[in-house]
Amino acid sequence: METAYDYEMDPRVLRMSILVNPSMANFSGVMHGGDLLKILDQVAYACATRYCGVGVVTMAVDSVTFKHPIPIGSLLTFLASINYTGNTSCEVGIKVISEDIKNKFVTHCNSCYFTMVAIEGGKKVKIPQFEPKTEIEKRRWNKAIERKKKMLQK
């Protein structure tokens, strides 16, 4: 008998891939930043909703860095993780890898941080608390706290 989640994946991380097609690109054959932002929002939603167990909304996008152009035909892989949890919100960090699948060349082309808030019945709800255990999780947690402090100072 199948269960709702018949897999052994960590609910704090998400990996998604898409192929960049001509409808996502400008006249130079490079992906529009707006199209990338829309997909990043969807990735953040999927990662946070899976972790929280309820729907989420985007509260803030702390930082988006466009490091390299993304040409048509690139395979984009989005590596998302829950970096930090508050009472009703969480930070999702996303790293975007662009792969030239013909020439087998990979580029880290984008990084960003989304703050997502858990909503049920139109109201904020508490989410499961995340306790970082590995060195990477602790580093991401501490960096998220630094970003949160900077945002509150503004």
C-alpha positions in Angstrom: 0.0 0.0 0.0 1.3 3.4 -0.9 1.5 6.3 1.5 1.3 10.0 1.0 5.1 10.2 1.0 6.6 7.0 -0.3 10.2 8.2 -0.5 13.2 8.6 1.8 14.2 12.2 1.1 15.0 14.9 3.5 11.9 17.3 3.6 14.3 20.2 4.2 15.8 20.1 0.8 14.5 20.1 -2.7 16.1 19.6 -6.1 14.2 20.6 -9.3 15.4 20.9 -12.9 14.0 22.6 -16.0 15.2 23.2 -19.6 15.4 26.9 -20.7 13.3 27.3 -23.8 13.0 30.2 -26.3 9.8 31.6 -24.6 11.9 32.3 -21.5 14.6 34.3 -23.4 15.2 37.7 -24.8 16.4 38.6 -28.3 20.0 37.8 -27.3 19.0 34.2 -26.5 19.5 34.6 -22.8 16.9 33.9 -20.1 14.9 36.8 -18.8 15.6 37.7 -15.2 11.9 37.9 -14.5 11.3 34.3 -15.8 14.0 33.1 -13.5 12.5 35.0 -10.5 9.1 33.4 -11.2 10.7 29.9 -11.2 12.7 30.7 -8.1 9.5 31.7 -6.3 7.9 28.4 -7.3 11.0 26.5 -6.0 10.9 28.3 -2.7 7.1 27.6 -2.4 7.6 23.9 -3.1 10.5 23.6 -0.7 8.8 25.5 2.2 5.4 23.9 1.7 6.9 20.4 1.7 8.8 21.2 4.9 6.0 23.1 6.7 3.2 20.8 5.7 0.9 23.7 4.8 0.8 26.3 2.1 3.1 29.3 2.2 3.4 32.7 0.8 6.4 34.8 -0.1 7.2 37.4 2.5 10.5 38.7 1.2 13.3 38.0 -1.2 16.4 39.1 0.6 19.0 38.8 -2.1 19.1 37.7 -5.7 22.5 37.6 -7.4 22.7 37.1 -11.2 26.2 35.8 -11.7 26.2 34.6 -15.3 23.8 34.7 -18.2 21.7 31.6 -18.9 21.4 30.7 -22.6 18.5 28.9 -24.3 19.0 25.1 -24.1 20.6 25.2 -20.6 19.4 22.7 -18.1 18.8 24.6 -14.8 19.0 22.8 -11.6 17.6 24.4 -8.4 19.1 23.3 -5.1 16.9 24.6 -2.4 17.1 24.1 1.4 15.5 25.3 4.6 18.2 27.4 6.2 16.3 28.8 9.2 12.9 28.5 10.9 11.1 31.0 13.0 7.6 30.5 14.5 5.6 30.9 11.3 8.3 31.6 8.7 11.3 30.0 7.2 14.2 31.0 5.0 14.7 29.0 1.8 18.2 29.3 0.2 18.4 28.5 -3.5 21.5 27.8 -5.6 21.0 27.7 -9.4 23.3 25.6 -11.5 23.2 26.1 -15.3 24.4 23.1 -17.3 25.4 23.2 -21.0 24.2 19.7 -21.7 25.9 19.5 -25.1 29.4 20.5 -23.9 29.0 19.1 -20.4 29.9 22.4 -18.7 28.3 23.5 -15.4 28.1 27.0 -14.0 26.8 28.4 -10.7 24.7 31.2 -12.1 22.4 32.4 -9.3 21.9 32.4 -5.6 19.0 33.8 -3.5 17.1 33.7 -0.2 13.3 33.7 0.2 11.4 34.2 3.4 8.2 32.2 3.3 5.3 32.4 5.8 3.0 29.4 6.5 -0.7 30.2 6.0 -3.7 28.1 6.7 -7.2 29.4 6.5 -5.9 32.9 5.8 -3.9 33.0 9.1 -0.2 32.5 10.0 0.4 29.1 11.6 3.3 27.6 13.5 5.8 25.5 11.6 8.0 22.6 12.6 11.2 23.8 14.2 14.5 23.0 12.4 17.6 22.3 14.5 20.8 22.4 12.5 23.1 19.5 13.2 25.7 19.3 10.5 28.4 22.0 10.0 26.8 23.1 6.7 23.3 23.4 8.4 24.9 25.4 11.3 26.7 27.7 8.9 23.5 28.3 6.8 21.5 28.9 10.0 24.0 31.5 11.3 24.2 33.2 8.0 20.3 33.4 7.9 20.3 35.0 11.3 22.8 37.6 10.1 20.6 38.4 7.1 17.6 38.6 9.3 19.3 41.1 11.6 20.5 43.2 8.7 16.9 43.3 7.3 15.5 44.3 10.7 18.1 47.2 10.9 16.9 48.7 7.6 
